Amino acid sequence: MRIAVLAIGRARGDPSAQLFVDYMARLPWRYELRELQENKPLKAEKRKAREAELLLGAVPERAVAVALDGGGRMLSSADFAKRIGAWRDDGAPCLAFLIGGADGHGDQVLKQADLTLSLGPMVWPHLLVRAMLAEQLWRAASILSGHPYHRA
């Protein structure tokens, strides 16, 4: 199984980028980060729709798509690990995590995602969401391997 993090926007030296890399390097799964961006100045709804096209077009074939969105399901770390373990055990070749831009996801992403996941009710900068996701992926891998670090 591999992990694809598909994100709107570029990190451009943001301090959270190194945190993302540090946690992702600990994973037992291969991963890729694809940064996508619409350069045309569009109004919010058109930009969200265009970003949705970019994200959905980057989802690898047969991947499970997980959209990170404040309106999604909140899972405990243990439940997130169980979900990842189930996808892995069912033979999912790839988990694709979709991170939208500053205005959130377009409707098509939310409709087509296999799961819409929330990291909590607070609003988070989308660059920080990458690091938070990476930490939770590492924690899930730790839980699945029976590592004693996680104390759920």
HUHULIN-V314858 format. One record per pair of residues at least 12 apart in sequence whose ideal C-beta (glycine too) atoms are under 8 Angstrom apart, sorted by the first residue. I is the first residue (numbers start at 0). J is the second residue. Records with the same first field share a line. If there is no record, write none. Layout:
BEGIN
I = J + J
END
This chain:
BEGIN
0 = 28 + 86 + 87 + 91 + 92 + 93 + 94
1 = 28 + 29 + 30 + 31 + 92 + 93 + 94
2 = 23 + 26 + 28 + 29 + 30 + 31 + 93 + 94 + 95 + 96 + 136
3 = 30 + 31 + 33 + 57 + 58 + 59 + 62 + 93 + 94 + 95 + 96
4 = 19 + 23 + 30 + 31 + 32 + 33 + 95 + 96 + 98 + 129 + 132 + 133
5 = 33 + 35 + 54 + 57 + 58 + 95 + 96 + 97 + 98
6 = 32 + 33 + 34 + 35 + 97 + 98 + 125 + 129
7 = 34 + 35 + 36 + 37 + 50 + 53 + 54 + 98 + 99 + 100 + 125
8 = 34 + 36 + 100 + 101 + 125 + 126
9 = 34 + 36
10 = 34 + 126 + 129
13 = 126
15 = 124 + 126 + 127 + 129 + 130
16 = 126 + 129 + 130
18 = 130 + 133 + 134
19 = 32 + 129 + 130 + 133
21 = 133
22 = 130 + 133 + 134 + 136 + 137
23 = 133 + 136 + 137
25 = 137 + 140
26 = 136 + 137 + 140
27 = 140 + 144
28 = 140
32 = 129
33 = 57
35 = 50 + 53 + 54 + 57
36 = 53
37 = 49 + 50 + 53
43 = 102
46 = 100 + 102
47 = 99 + 100 + 102 + 103 + 104 + 105 + 106
48 = 105 + 106 + 107
49 = 105
50 = 99 + 100 + 104 + 105
51 = 104 + 105 + 106 + 107 + 108
52 = 105 + 107
54 = 97 + 99 + 104 + 108
55 = 107 + 108 + 111
57 = 95
58 = 95 + 97
59 = 92 + 93 + 95
61 = 91 + 92 + 93
62 = 91 + 92 + 93 + 94 + 95
63 = 86 + 91 + 93 + 94 + 95 + 113 + 114
64 = 95 + 97 + 111 + 112 + 113 + 114
65 = 94 + 95 + 96 + 97 + 112 + 113 + 114 + 115 + 116
66 = 97 + 99 + 104 + 108 + 109 + 112 + 114 + 115 + 116
67 = 96 + 97 + 98 + 99 + 115 + 116 + 117 + 118 + 128 + 132
68 = 99 + 103 + 104 + 109 + 115 + 116 + 117
69 = 103 + 117 + 119 + 120 + 122
70 = 109 + 115 + 117
71 = 114 + 115 + 116 + 117
72 = 114 + 115 + 116 + 117
73 = 116 + 117 + 118 + 119 + 120
74 = 116
75 = 151
76 = 135 + 138 + 139 + 142 + 149 + 151
77 = 142 + 149 + 151
79 = 116 + 135 + 138 + 139
80 = 138 + 139 + 140 + 142 + 143
82 = 114
83 = 136 + 139 + 140 + 143
84 = 139 + 143
87 = 143
96 = 132
97 = 112
98 = 125 + 128 + 129 + 132
99 = 125
100 = 125
101 = 125
118 = 131 + 132 + 135
END
